[in-house]
Amino acid sequence: MTPEELKALQKAVSKAKRIATEHASQLHDLVEDKLPAGYQELPAIAQATYDACVAWEEANAKLQAAEAN
């Protein structure tokens, strides 16, 4: 893998982590500030947070595999 490709993977991991953190923050704010009245928002925000975390995990696994080679 070229240094440029490795850098691109590192950038993708950072972006995925930032997105996952943003979703986690939204979930935290919902729990802290809007529940129980805002319970209808919970499934969508929780799913988006889960999906973002899965995307980060997949990107991170690719990076780790590339760094191991």
PyMOL commands that place a pseudoatom at each C-alpha (Angstrom):
pseudoatom trace, name=CA, resn=MET, resi=1, chain=A, elem=C, hetatm=0, pos=[0.000, 0.000, 0.000]
pseudoatom trace, name=CA, resn=THR, resi=2, chain=A, elem=C, hetatm=0, pos=[1.343, 3.414, -0.916]
pseudoatom trace, name=CA, resn=PRO, resi=3, chain=A, elem=C, hetatm=0, pos=[1.820, 6.136, 1.682]
pseudoatom trace, name=CA, resn=GLU, resi=4, chain=A, elem=C, hetatm=0, pos=[-0.928, 8.132, -0.023]
pseudoatom trace, name=CA, resn=GLU, resi=5, chain=A, elem=C, hetatm=0, pos=[-3.374, 5.231, 0.263]
pseudoatom trace, name=CA, resn=LEU, resi=6, chain=A, elem=C, hetatm=0, pos=[-2.475, 4.755, 3.907]
pseudoatom trace, name=CA, resn=LYS, resi=7, chain=A, elem=C, hetatm=0, pos=[-2.995, 8.460, 4.561]
pseudoatom trace, name=CA, resn=ALA, resi=8, chain=A, elem=C, hetatm=0, pos=[-6.391, 8.271, 2.828]
pseudoatom trace, name=CA, resn=LEU, resi=9, chain=A, elem=C, hetatm=0, pos=[-7.383, 5.365, 5.088]
pseudoatom trace, name=CA, resn=GLN, resi=10, chain=A, elem=C, hetatm=0, pos=[-6.264, 7.310, 8.162]
pseudoatom trace, name=CA, resn=LYS, resi=11, chain=A, elem=C, hetatm=0, pos=[-8.336, 10.270, 7.006]
pseudoatom trace, name=CA, resn=ALA, resi=12, chain=A, elem=C, hetatm=0, pos=[-11.369, 8.022, 6.457]
pseudoatom trace, name=CA, resn=VAL, resi=13, chain=A, elem=C, hetatm=0, pos=[-11.019, 6.597, 9.976]
pseudoatom trace, name=CA, resn=SER, resi=14, chain=A, elem=C, hetatm=0, pos=[-10.786, 10.089, 11.451]
pseudoatom trace, name=CA, resn=LYS, resi=15, chain=A, elem=C, hetatm=0, pos=[-13.848, 11.241, 9.527]
pseudoatom trace, name=CA, resn=ALA, resi=16, chain=A, elem=C, hetatm=0, pos=[-15.839, 8.152, 10.520]
pseudoatom trace, name=CA, resn=LYS, resi=17, chain=A, elem=C, hetatm=0, pos=[-14.870, 8.647, 14.162]
pseudoatom trace, name=CA, resn=ARG, resi=18, chain=A, elem=C, hetatm=0, pos=[-15.918, 12.313, 14.037]
pseudoatom trace, name=CA, resn=ILE, resi=19, chain=A, elem=C, hetatm=0, pos=[-19.291, 11.370, 12.553]
pseudoatom trace, name=CA, resn=ALA, resi=20, chain=A, elem=C, hetatm=0, pos=[-19.824, 8.625, 15.141]
pseudoatom trace, name=CA, resn=THR, resi=21, chain=A, elem=C, hetatm=0, pos=[-18.941, 11.064, 17.914]
pseudoatom trace, name=CA, resn=GLU, resi=22, chain=A, elem=C, hetatm=0, pos=[-21.396, 13.635, 16.549]
pseudoatom trace, name=CA, resn=HIS, resi=23, chain=A, elem=C, hetatm=0, pos=[-24.178, 11.057, 16.514]
pseudoatom trace, name=CA, resn=ALA, resi=24, chain=A, elem=C, hetatm=0, pos=[-23.272, 9.912, 20.018]
pseudoatom trace, name=CA, resn=SER, resi=25, chain=A, elem=C, hetatm=0, pos=[-23.465, 13.527, 21.152]
pseudoatom trace, name=CA, resn=GLN, resi=26, chain=A, elem=C, hetatm=0, pos=[-26.950, 13.863, 19.652]
pseudoatom trace, name=CA, resn=LEU, resi=27, chain=A, elem=C, hetatm=0, pos=[-28.008, 10.698, 21.443]
pseudoatom trace, name=CA, resn=HIS, resi=28, chain=A, elem=C, hetatm=0, pos=[-26.563, 11.982, 24.708]
pseudoatom trace, name=CA, resn=ASP, resi=29, chain=A, elem=C, hetatm=0, pos=[-28.356, 15.309, 24.315]
pseudoatom trace, name=CA, resn=LEU, resi=30, chain=A, elem=C, hetatm=0, pos=[-31.633, 13.522, 23.636]
pseudoatom trace, name=CA, resn=VAL, resi=31, chain=A, elem=C, hetatm=0, pos=[-31.279, 11.371, 26.734]
pseudoatom trace, name=CA, resn=GLU, resi=32, chain=A, elem=C, hetatm=0, pos=[-30.155, 14.231, 28.916]
pseudoatom trace, name=CA, resn=ASP, resi=33, chain=A, elem=C, hetatm=0, pos=[-32.452, 17.013, 27.717]
pseudoatom trace, name=CA, resn=LYS, resi=34, chain=A, elem=C, hetatm=0, pos=[-35.505, 15.642, 25.926]
pseudoatom trace, name=CA, resn=LEU, resi=35, chain=A, elem=C, hetatm=0, pos=[-36.557, 12.373, 27.528]
pseudoatom trace, name=CA, resn=PRO, resi=36, chain=A, elem=C, hetatm=0, pos=[-39.154, 11.245, 28.275]
pseudoatom trace, name=CA, resn=ALA, resi=37, chain=A, elem=C, hetatm=0, pos=[-41.065, 13.725, 26.084]
pseudoatom trace, name=CA, resn=GLY, resi=38, chain=A, elem=C, hetatm=0, pos=[-38.826, 13.208, 23.046]
pseudoatom trace, name=CA, resn=TYR, resi=39, chain=A, elem=C, hetatm=0, pos=[-38.897, 9.421, 23.120]
pseudoatom trace, name=CA, resn=GLN, resi=40, chain=A, elem=C, hetatm=0, pos=[-40.135, 9.254, 19.499]
pseudoatom trace, name=CA, resn=GLU, resi=41, chain=A, elem=C, hetatm=0, pos=[-36.734, 10.531, 18.342]
pseudoatom trace, name=CA, resn=LEU, resi=42, chain=A, elem=C, hetatm=0, pos=[-34.857, 7.776, 20.156]
pseudoatom trace, name=CA, resn=PRO, resi=43, chain=A, elem=C, hetatm=0, pos=[-35.030, 4.966, 17.539]
pseudoatom trace, name=CA, resn=ALA, resi=44, chain=A, elem=C, hetatm=0, pos=[-33.817, 7.118, 14.643]
pseudoatom trace, name=CA, resn=ILE, resi=45, chain=A, elem=C, hetatm=0, pos=[-30.975, 8.741, 16.571]
pseudoatom trace, name=CA, resn=ALA, resi=46, chain=A, elem=C, hetatm=0, pos=[-29.934, 5.435, 18.121]
pseudoatom trace, name=CA, resn=GLN, resi=47, chain=A, elem=C, hetatm=0, pos=[-29.895, 3.723, 14.698]
pseudoatom trace, name=CA, resn=ALA, resi=48, chain=A, elem=C, hetatm=0, pos=[-27.876, 6.556, 13.151]
pseudoatom trace, name=CA, resn=THR, resi=49, chain=A, elem=C, hetatm=0, pos=[-25.397, 6.339, 16.029]
pseudoatom trace, name=CA, resn=TYR, resi=50, chain=A, elem=C, hetatm=0, pos=[-25.124, 2.565, 15.649]
pseudoatom trace, name=CA, resn=ASP, resi=51, chain=A, elem=C, hetatm=0, pos=[-24.620, 2.833, 11.878]
pseudoatom trace, name=CA, resn=ALA, resi=52, chain=A, elem=C, hetatm=0, pos=[-21.932, 5.493, 12.326]
pseudoatom trace, name=CA, resn=CYS, resi=53, chain=A, elem=C, hetatm=0, pos=[-20.112, 3.320, 14.850]
pseudoatom trace, name=CA, resn=VAL, resi=54, chain=A, elem=C, hetatm=0, pos=[-20.235, 0.333, 12.494]
pseudoatom trace, name=CA, resn=ALA, resi=55, chain=A, elem=C, hetatm=0, pos=[-18.828, 2.511, 9.693]
pseudoatom trace, name=CA, resn=TRP, resi=56, chain=A, elem=C, hetatm=0, pos=[-15.995, 3.626, 11.980]
pseudoatom trace, name=CA, resn=GLU, resi=57, chain=A, elem=C, hetatm=0, pos=[-15.273, 0.032, 13.007]
pseudoatom trace, name=CA, resn=GLU, resi=58, chain=A, elem=C, hetatm=0, pos=[-15.080, -1.099, 9.379]
pseudoatom trace, name=CA, resn=ALA, resi=59, chain=A, elem=C, hetatm=0, pos=[-12.818, 1.800, 8.381]
pseudoatom trace, name=CA, resn=ASN, resi=60, chain=A, elem=C, hetatm=0, pos=[-10.592, 1.201, 11.408]
pseudoatom trace, name=CA, resn=ALA, resi=61, chain=A, elem=C, hetatm=0, pos=[-10.314, -2.512, 10.616]
pseudoatom trace, name=CA, resn=LYS, resi=62, chain=A, elem=C, hetatm=0, pos=[-9.184, -1.677, 7.061]
pseudoatom trace, name=CA, resn=LEU, resi=63, chain=A, elem=C, hetatm=0, pos=[-6.588, 0.727, 8.431]
pseudoatom trace, name=CA, resn=GLN, resi=64, chain=A, elem=C, hetatm=0, pos=[-5.271, -1.787, 10.938]
pseudoatom trace, name=CA, resn=ALA, resi=65, chain=A, elem=C, hetatm=0, pos=[-5.027, -4.465, 8.268]
pseudoatom trace, name=CA, resn=ALA, resi=66, chain=A, elem=C, hetatm=0, pos=[-3.161, -2.085, 5.970]
pseudoatom trace, name=CA, resn=GLU, resi=67, chain=A, elem=C, hetatm=0, pos=[-0.773, -1.058, 8.731]
pseudoatom trace, name=CA, resn=ALA, resi=68, chain=A, elem=C, hetatm=0, pos=[-0.091, -4.701, 9.598]
pseudoatom trace, name=CA, resn=ASN, resi=69, chain=A, elem=C, hetatm=0, pos=[1.092, -5.432, 6.055]
for i in range(1, 69): cmd.bond("trace and resi %d" % i, "trace and resi %d" % (i + 1))
show_as sticks, trace
zoom trace
